Amino acid sequence: MANVAPESPEPSERLLSAGHLLVAQLEREGVRRVYGVPGESFLDVLDGLHDSPISTVVTRHEGGAGFMALAEGRLTGLPGVAMVTRGPGAANAFIAVHTAYQDATPMLLFVGLVPVSDRGRESFQEFDLTGWFGSTAKKVVMLDDPTSAARVVAESVHVARSGRPGPVVIGLPEDVLTLPVGPSRSVEPLAVPRPRAAEAELKELVRRFEHARRPLIVVGGEGWTAESGQELMRWATRHAIPVLADFRAYDAVPHDLQGAGAYAGSLGYGRGDHAARLLDEADLTVFLGAPRGDVLSDGYTRGLDSETVLVLPGDAQGHSGRIDQFVSAHAPSFVLDLVTTPASPDADIAWFKAAGEAHAHFSTPAPEPTTPDDDTYVDLTAVMSVLREELTPDTVITYGAGNHALWPARHLPHRTPASLVAPRNGAMGMGIPAAVAASLVFPGREVVSVAGDGCFLMNGQELATAVGHGAVFVALVVDNGCYATIREHQEGAYPGRPSGTRLTNPDFAAWARSYGAYGETVTSHRDFREAFRRARASGLPAVLHLIQDPAVRAPATAA
């Protein structure tokens, strides 16, 4: 009698390991991608991903993986997921956790750890997970019980998304991951609360609007939708209330290019003087999703004493100064209730109109290039004029930190939500990983990253990830040969004594081509439009190497 192999059990009957159960729960939570650098400490999770519909995006550095996960969280509202190994891997990912915490962005970081039996013995790459991440994550949890893998993932997703969003760090001991979990299965995802305002709270706020002559709204935070943004702007325009955006939350509401609507610009680094005056002159300031923090208030110096209404989920974390009314609510949901509440504000129409006109003037690129048209340098203001004409309305813009970010922040409008990924905590190196993630999340949308030469090379190696995973974007690398933000501070505090800020750069275009990407050098703004079109048409991740005058520090103002 021939030997007959036993039938393979159905997937539901197989004995899962903790690592495989973890993957099953990520699938149930709706996770589409994980970003990471592989490590032997979480091999069982990687094995579970082998047969999973979740795409594993292999990055070239853990910092890049973390920033990609953060970008996914920013763009989708579902926590982005990064996976790294113990010790050095976790250290490299730390920057993204700090950014997610200060930016209030949902993110999960899974960290492979030493076996339980090796703890406390200074074993290879051992470190204290809570000691490292406890002060800059919403929660740090250790998977010590294999049967709780699904529950730990579900609770971590819930914590990352609830209240003030943020990062959760999950430790995965190597030996626990391989243990069988018996009949344990994935669990139902936990509902995320979206608290709404009570009717009395809405009426109280309306009364405040009706008694104010110069009311101001400041928007920020996560979770804005096309509906909430558009409804707020219609309501604010109808009632003559200017709207400002928090630092790098510019895509919360749609902008108006003609200066006839309510959008009046942004606060924080690179803001216009008109925006600072609005904050100073307002007799009522309503913060929707954004606390009055350090950057928004010019270092706790502006708007601290005006009548203040604060609408935030959870508590007033990060807020400084006066609070006359606090509403614990999800700001975008609050807006949809506010606009249906009868209101008759009597705002200063002239003040409102002047705010819109001032923003239109400030955000419009100067018509004449300030850099000589001699094929030596690119005028970045002229580049922004071209991009305003070329980009599609739903283009996703990404950048990291540095003076190069002043140009897109000032001149590139946002008309749809989830169209900006930039670090509110000023972390360099985020722009390129964010562009990779944005292209993977929204494959049908255009993605443009503006990077300084210093910022670009902090994670520019993720161009290889883009090539390997089919991400397509155009990166503008602004080459001025120095860390310009710090150089600018030096010029003010220590004139004539630059120190530690000079950069030696490669040929970025050739560098990009070596990865299999598109690369081209541009030395005059006259040539930018056609170069951009060639980069866009290449169908590849593309780098345009823009040579900028090292003496230029900020955009020119239109006359």
N, C-alpha and C positions, 0 to 999 in steps of 0.2 A: 504494500500500500504506500502510495507516494506521500511524502511529508507535505502537509498543508500548513502554510504560515497562518498564525492566528490573525483575525481581522484587527486592524488598528482601531482603537477606541475613538468614538466621536470626540471632537475638541472639548465639548462640555463635560465629558467623562474623564479627561486626562487629569493627572495629578499635577497641578500647577506649582511652580516655585514662587517664592516671594517676588523675585525679579520679574517674572512673567505676569504675575497678578498686578504688579505696579503698572506695567505697560497696558494691561487690559483696562485698568481704571483711567489711565490717561486717555485711552480711546473713548471711553464712555463720557469723559468730561469734554469731549469735542476737540482735543488737541490734534492739530494737523501736522505739526513739525516739532522736532527737538533739535537743538543746536548743541554741538559739543566736540570736545577732543577726547578720543577714547582712552580708557585706562583699565588696567587689569583688575582694579578694585570693583568695577561694576560690569564685569563680563556677562553676567546672567541677564542684566537689563538689556545689554546690546543684543544678546541672543533672542530675547523676547521681541525686540524691534525688528528682527530679521524677517518675520512673517507678518508684521503689523502694517496696517494701512498708514500708520504715522511715518512720515518721511524723516529720515535721519540726515541732517545737514552737517557734514563733517567740516569743521572749521580749522584754521591754521594756528589759532591761539585762543586760549580760554577767554581772554578779554573780548575778542571778537565774538565768540559764542554768546557771552553774556549780553553784549550790546545788541546782538541780533534778537535774542529772547526779549530784551527790554523793548526793542522796536516793535516786535510782534504784539506785545502786550499793549503798547501805546496805540497801535493801529486797529486792534480788534476788540479790546476790552477783556479778552480772555488771557490769563497769564501766559506769557511766553515761557518756554521751558529750555533751560540749559543744563547740560550734564558734563561734569568734570571729575577728575580724580582728586585724591587726597593731597595734602601738603602744597606743593608747588602749583598744581592745577587750581586748587581753591584760591590760592593767593592771587593768581592771575585773573581770576573771575571777580575778585573783590570789588574792583572799580565799578562794575555794572550793578552790583548789589547796592553800593552806596548811592549810585545815580538813581536807581529805582526807588530807593527809600526817600531821598530828598525830592525827587520828582513826583512821588506818589503814583507810581506805575505798577500794575500787577505783574509779578514775575515769580517763577519757581526756579531754584537752583538745587539740583540733585548733586550731592558730593559723595563719591565712593570713599569708604573709610577702611582702616585696618580691621582685621578680624577682632571680634569681641575679646577673644582670649589674649590678644596682643596689646590691649589698652593699658595705658599707664606704665609702659615699659620702654618708652622712647623708641618704639619700633619704627621701621622704615617709613618715612613721610607722615608720621603721626602728628596730630595737632589737636587742639581743643576747639571743636566746632562752635560751641556756644561762646567761648572766650573770644574767638575771632569775629563772629557775626552777630553776637547778641545785641550790640549797640547800634546796628545799622540794618536790621531786618525786623519785620513785624513779628516774626516767630521763627525759632530754630527748633527743629524736632529731630529725634533720632529713631530710625526704624529698628528697634530691638526685638520686636515680636513679629515674626514673619506673617502670621495670620492677620495682622492689622494693616498690611500693605495698602489695601484698597481704601480703608478708612483714613489712613494717614494722608494719602493723596487727595481724597475728597475734602478733608478738613483743610488741607493746605491751600487748595484752590479757593475754597470758601473764604479763608482768612485773607488771601491775597486780593480778592475782589471786593470784600465787604468794607463798609465804612470808608476811611481814607485808604485807598489801595496802596499796595507796597509789596516788597519781596518776602518770600518765605524760603528758608533754607532747610533742606531735608538731608540728613546724614544716612548713608547706606553702608552699614558694615558688610564687608565682602562675604563673610561666611553666612550671614543671615539671608542674603539674597538667594542663595542656592537651596535653602531649606524648603521642604514641601509644606503647602498650606492646607492640605486636606480638602475638605469640601468648600473652602472659602471661595467666594466669587466677587466680582466687582459689585459696587453698591451704587444706589441712586445718587446722582450729584446733589449737593445741598443747595437749596434755594438761596439766592443772594438778595438780601433786603435792599429795596430802593425806597427809603422812607419819604413820605409825602408830607407837605405842610398841612396843618389844621386850618380850617376855614378862618378861625379867629386870627391866626398868624398872618394869613394873607390879607385880611382886612386891616390889620394893624400896619402892615407894610404899605398898603395903598394909602392909608391916612398920612403916613410919613411922606410919601411921594406928593400928595396933594398939598402939603404944607411947605414943601421945599421949593425954592426958586431956582436953585442950581443943583439938581440931583445928578448923580453920576453912577453908572453901573460899571463894575470891573468883573470880567469873566475869566475863568481859568479852570484848571483841573481836567479830569478825564471824563469820558462818557458822553460828550456832546454829539448830537445827531443832526442830520440835515433839518429835520423838523424843529427841534428845539432851538437851533441857531437861527433859522429863518424866522420863526415865530417871535423870538425875542427882538430881533432887529426890526421887524415890522411894528411891534408894539412900542419899542423905544423911539423909532422914527415918528410914529403917530403922536407920541406924547413929548417929543423934543427933549429926549434924555440921551446924552452922549454915552457911548459904550467904549471902554478901553479893555484891552486884553492884557493879562498877566504876561510876564516874561516867558517867551517861547510857548505860549498857549495861543498863538495867533490864529490857529485854525478852529477855535471854538465856535466862532460865528463868521458868517460870510462878510467879506469886505465890500465896500462901495468905492469904485474908482473915481467917481465924479464929485465926491465930497457932499452929496445931497442927502445921504443917509446918516444913520446914527453912529457908524463905526468911526472912531476918532484916533485910532492908533494903539500903541502898546506902551507899557511901562517897563522899567528895568533898563539894563545896559543897552545903549544905542537908542534910547527913546528920544523923541523930539521934546524940545522945551515946552511946546504947547501942551503935551500930555502931562508934564509935571505941573504946569499951571492949572490944568483942570483938577488935578488931585488937590492942589493947594486951595483952590477957590470953591470947591464943591461944599454945599451946606448939608448934603446927605450923600453918603457913599454906600452903595450896596454891593457887597462882594458875593458873587455867585460862583462857588466852587473853588475860590482862591482866597487864602488868608492874606492879610496885610503883613507881608514878610519883609525880610532884609532888602532883597533886590528890588522888589516892587516899589518900596518906599524910599529908595535912594539911601540905604543904610539907616533905616528907622528915623528919617528926618522929615518926611512929608506925609501929610494927611492923617496924622495920628490922632488929632483932636476933633475932627469933624464928626457929626452925627453918623453912626455906623450901624449897618445891618449886615450880619454875617450869615450866609447860607452855606453850610458844609455838612456832609454826612459825618455822623459821629460827634467829635468834639472840636474845639477851636485850636487844635494843634498847629503851631507855626504862626499864629496870629499875634500881633503886637498892637497896643493902643486900645482906643475906646471901642466898646461894644454896647450899643443901646438896645439891640434886638438880636437874639441868636435863634436861628431856625435850623434844627437838625434835619436836613433833607438832602436828597440827591439833587444837585443844582439843575441839571437838564430837565428832570421831572418836575421840579418846582416851577420852572419857567412855563411849562405847559399849563399849570394851574394858574399862575399869575396872569397870563394873557387873557384868561377867560373871566377874570374878576373885574367887575365894573370899576373904572378909575377915571378921574378927571384932574390930572396934575396941571398946575399952572406954572410951567417952567419958563425960564428966560429964553425966548426964542432966539434973540440975537446971540446969546452965549452959545447956544446949541449950534447955530449956523456957523459961527466963527470956528468952533471946534472942528467941524467937518471940513471947512475950507483950509484950515491950518494943516490938517492931516493930508489932504489932497496935495497941498504944496510940498509938504515934507517928503511924501512918499514918491513923488514924481521925479524920475532921474533928471539931472541937469541936462539940458539939450545939447550943450557943447562939451565935447571931451576935455578934461583938464590935463590929460597926459598928451604930450606932443605926438602928432601923427607921423612918426618917423620910422616905423617898423622896429622900434626898440622895446616899447612897453605896451601892454594892454591896459586900457582904461576900464576898470571894472564897472563903473557907472554906465558906460556905453554898453557893456555886456548885459547889464540888467535891463536896459531898454530893449535890446534884442529879445531877451528871454520873455519879457512881458508880451511881446508880439507872437513869439513862437510857441510857447507852452500851452498845452491843453488845460481847460479849467480845473480838471481834477488831478493835475500833476502832483506827485508827492515830492516834497523838498526835504532834504536831509542836510545837516551839517553838524560839526562838532563845536569846539570852542576856539575862539581867537578872533582877531580883527576882521578876517575874511567873512565872518558871519554877519557883520554889520550891514553889508550890501544886500544879501537876500532878505534879511529880517526887515529892512527898511523899504525895499523896492518891489519885492515879489508878493502879490496879493494872494490870499487864500479864499477860495469860493466854496470849498466843500470841507466837511470834517475829515479827520484822519488824512490830512495832507501835509503834515509837518512832523518830523521826528528830529528833535535836537535836545541836548541835555540841559535841563534847567539848573543843574548843579555845576555847570562849566567844565564838564569832563572832556578832555581832548580825546581824539581817536574814535569818536562814535559815528561820524558821518558815513564812512564806507560800509561798516557792518550794517548800519541802519538801512542803507540803500539796498544791500543784498536782501535783507529781510523784507523790505517794502516790495521789491520786485517779485519775491516768492509769494507774498501774501496777496498782492494785487497784480497778477501777471498781465492784465489788460490795461494797466495804467502806466503812464510815463513817470519815470523816476529820475530826478536830477539831484546830485550831491555837490555842494560847494565846499571845498576843502582847502585849508591852508597847507603850505608845504610841511610845517611842523606837525599839524594835526593828521595829515594824510598818512605819513609814514609810521604813525603809532599803531595803525591797524590796516595799512594799505595792502598787506599780504592777503587780506580777505578777497582781493581781486581773484585769487586762485579759486576761492570758494564760489565766487560768482560764475567763473568759467565752468567749473565742475558741475554746478547745479543749475545752470541755465538762467541765472539772474541777469537781467539787462537793465542798464542805467547809464547815464552820462555823468562822469565826475569831472568837475572843473577844479583843477589843482592850481591854486594861486601861489606862484613862486616869487616871493620877495626876499628870500635868502636870510630870513631872521624870524625869531619869535616876536612878532610885531607888537602884540599886546604888552609884553614885558618891556620891550624896547621903548614903547611909548611912555610907560611909567618911569623908566630910567631917565628919559629925556626931560621929564618934569621934575624928578627928584634929584637926579645926578647929571645935569646937562654936560654933554661932551665927554661922558665916561661910560660908554656902552660896555657891558661886561656879561659874558655867558649867554649871549642871545644870538650869535651869528650861526648860520646853518650852511652846511655844504651839501648841495643837492645833486641827485643823479639826473639824467635825462629821463624825465617821468614818462614821456611818450614811448621811448625805446623800452623802458622798464615794463610798461603795460603790454607792449607787443610781445615781450618775452614770455608773458603769461598766456598768450593766445587771445588777448583782448585787443581792442582798437586803440591806437595811440597817435596823437598828433600834437605838435607844438604850435602855439599861436603867439606871435610877437606884436601884433597890431589889432586893435579893436575893429579895424576895417575888415579884417579877414574872419572875424569870429562867426558871423551868421552862417557862412557856407561851411566852415569847419564844424559847427554844431550840427548842421544838417547832415554832413557826412558821418559824423559820429552816431547820430540817431539812426541813420539808414543802414549802418553796419550790421545791426541785429546782434551786436556783441556788447558786453560791458565795455565802456569806452572811457578813456582818459584824455582830456584836453589840457595840455600843459600851458598855462597862461603866465607869461612873464610880466610881473608887475613892478612898477617903480618902487624901490625899497623905501623911498621917502614918503610915500602915500600911506596915511593911517586910517582914513575914514572917507565915506562918500562925500562928494561935493554937494552943496545945497543949490537948488535951482534959484535963479534970480527972481 
